[in-house]
Amino acid sequence: MKLLTRLRDEFSSQIIAHTTGSTISKVQRNAKVASALLSKATKVSASTKN
């Protein structure tokens, strides 16, 4: 019985770690996209001012 509990705890912690990891990578990807859009917008606004 203790073995099953330990396996379940290990499994759930791995799932949590996996979910957290994929969430972090999604956030990092979104941040890259956002910064790329921001730099494009900055370039466009700079070119329209001149």
DADA-V466055 format. One line per field, one symbol per residue. ss: DSSP state (@ for helix, = for strand, . for the rest). psi: psi as a letter, one per 20 degrees, with the letter a starting at -180 (. if undefined). Layout:
# DADA-V466055
ss->???
psi->???
This chain:
# DADA-V466055
ss->.@@@@@@@@@@@@@@@@@@@@@@@@@@@@@@@@@@@@@@@@@@@@@@@@.
psi->ghggggggggghhhggggggghgghgggghhggghghghghggghhhhh.
